[in-house]
């Protein structure tokens, strides 16, 4: 876990204060679980990966032990920081995931609910934005979203939830794409992430997730997130900014 993290990068800013505190605590203790518990505690305790019994599913262990197995890597660092930032939502995802495992077993195929939960947990993002940006995003009209309506991004907030998504952005590359949750974050919530967490946890329900409520967004296209996107030609790359699928 020695990759340096640029906490001032726009995608890390919501986690930066806790992230820097965890990094300092880990430098003292040499243990990521201990550092998370000390500097960025969540509703559950972080424990060493070795605490997870071999025959037990990760999600079931979390539900039964109130503990999150944590490896010494960036992936689990970001997972711990999301537990700290969105505790209610992470608990709700675990309830749904562990409930599905209890009902159906682990199995070779996860099924639509567990698949959707995994996508959300690993790669989701939340967007608070004016309706014109939402319309362009849903239409995958990248020129309208990022060029003609560019000024509207000053009224928008994109917050990354997926810990695998955050891990990728420790070494950013153009094609990194988030699964944006299709429900707009209400403007009335402002920038207060604990309120986002309450709002989100209420919306993470099984039937809604099974419908795969996501739309793609190449995150380095967000104005202010990557210097190269100041040039409109940045968005002409159809391998990244893909047009909508046609029948």
N, C-alpha and C positions, 0 to 999 in steps of 0.2 A: 504494500500500500504506500509506496514511496513516490507515486506520481504527484508532483506539486499541483495544488488547486488554486486557481486564480479566483478567489472569493469575490472580487469586485466585478467579475463578468456578469452581465445583466441577468443571465439565467440562474445564477447562484445567489443573487442578492437577497431573496427572501429567506435563505438558509444561512447567510454569511455569518451572522453574529454567533449562532449556535455552532456552526461549522468551525469557526476559528477557536471557540472555546473547547470543542472536542479535540481538535488538533493539539492544542496546548496541553490538555489533560493526558492525551495519549503519549505525548513526548515525555511526560513525567512518569506515567504508570507502565507504558509498554503494552497496554491492553486496550483494545477498542471497546469491548463490552464495558469495562470499568470506566473508561473515559465517557462513554455515552451516558451511563447511569449517573455520573458525577456532573457533567457539564450540560447535557441535553436530555434530561430524563423524559421518558414517555409514560403512558399509562401502565406499561408492562416493563419488566426488568430485562435488560440485555444480558445474555449468558453466553458462554463459550459454545461453539458449534459442537464440541464433544459432549455437551449435556444432552443432545438430541439422541434418543435411543435409535439404534439402527433400523429396527422394524417399525418405527412410528413415523407417520406423515408429519412433515414440518408444520402445516397449518393446524393439525389436530394437537400437536404438542403445545403450540402457542395457546390454543383455547383451553387446554387442560391444566397448564402449568403457570399461566400468566407470565411467560418468559419467551423471549425472542432469541433463538440461536443466531449467533453473530460471528462471522469469520473476520479475519484481519485483512479486509480488502475494501476497495472503494465502493463496490456494489452494496456491501452491508453497512458501510458508513452512511451512504445516502439513504438506505432503508431506515436506519436509526434516526436520521434527521427528519425524515417524513413522519415517522412515529411521533416525534417531538412536535412537529408543526401541525399535523392533521390527525391528532389522536383519535377522535371520534370516528372519522372516516376509515382509518386503518382498522379499528376495532370492528366496525360494521363489515368491512370486506372479509375480515377473518371469521366473523360469525357466519357469513354466507358460505365461505369456502369450507370451513370445518363442518358446517351443517350438511353440505352436499356430500362431503366425504363420509360422514356418519351414515347418511341415508343410502349412498350408492357404492361405498368403498372407493379405494384409490383408482383401480382399473387402468387399463392401457390407454383408454380414451377418456379425456376429462369431461366431455359434454359441453353444451353451449354456455351454461352458466359459469362453470369453472374456467372455461376458456376466456370468457369476457372479463371475469374477475382478474385473471392473470394479466390480460392486456391492460386493464385499468391500473393495476398495481405496479406494473413494470414500465408503462409507457404513456400514461395519461397526462393531459394538461388541461388547465382550466382557463377560460377566457372571459374577461369582462370587457365588453366593447360595444360601440354604437351599432344600431341595426344594420347600417350599410355595410359595415365590415363583416358582420355575421352573414348577410346575404351573399356577399362575394365569396366568403370562405365555404359556405355550403355548396355553392355553384362551382367551386374550384376555379374561380375566375381570378387567376393570380395577378394579372395585370391590373384589374380593378382593385383587388385587395391591397396590393403593395405599391402600386404606382399612381393610378388616378385618385384613389382614396387615401393616399399615404398620410396626409395631414391628420386624418382621424385617429391614427395610432397614438397621438398625444393624449387621447381620451381613453385609451385601452390599457388593460393589464393582462399579461399572460403569465401564469404561474405554473411551473412544472411540478407534477405529482409523482410521476413514475421514476423509481429509483434507478432502473436500467437506463432510462433516458438521460438522467442526470449524470450517470457514470460515463456515457458516451461523450457528453459535453466537457468532460475533463480534458479531452483531446479532440476539439471540435472539427467536423468536416461537413461539407455542404449538404449532403443528402440526409442528415439526421432529421427524422420526421416523427412528430408527436401524434398521438391519437387524442384529439381535442374532444372533451365531453360536450355533447351537443346542446346541453342546457346552458344558456348564458348565465354567468354569475351576475346577480342583480347589482346595478350601479349603486343602490342604496347601501350595500355592504362596504363600499369604499375599499380601502386597502387593508382592512383589519382581518388578517387571516384566521384568527379564532372564529370570527363570524362566518367566514367562508367554510370552515370546517363543520360548523353546526348545520349550515345550509346543505352542504354536500352529503353529510352522513344521512340526512333525511331522504335524499334522493337515490341513494345506493340500495335499490331494492331488486330482488331477483328477477322479476318479470321484465323490468326496464333494462337491466343489464343483458339479459338473454337476447334482446333485440340489437345488441352491439351498437350502443348509442355514441358513436365516434365519427369524427371526420378528420382527414389527415391535414397536417400543417408542417411544412419544412421550416423548422424553427429559426434557422439562420437567415430566413427571408424577412424576419420581423425588423422593421426600421429601428435603427439604433443598436441592434444586436450583433452586426457583423459589418465591418467597413466596406467590403466589396459590394454590398447590396445598395450602396448609394448610386451605383450605375444601373439604370433600368435593364441593361443587357444581362445582368445577373439572373433575371427571372426568365430569360429565354431558353434556359436549359430544360428541355422537356423530359430529360431523364430524372430530374428532381421535381420540377414543377409540372407534374403530369396533368394532362387534360382529363375531364370527366370521362368515365367509360361510356361507350355507346353500345346499344343493343346490336 
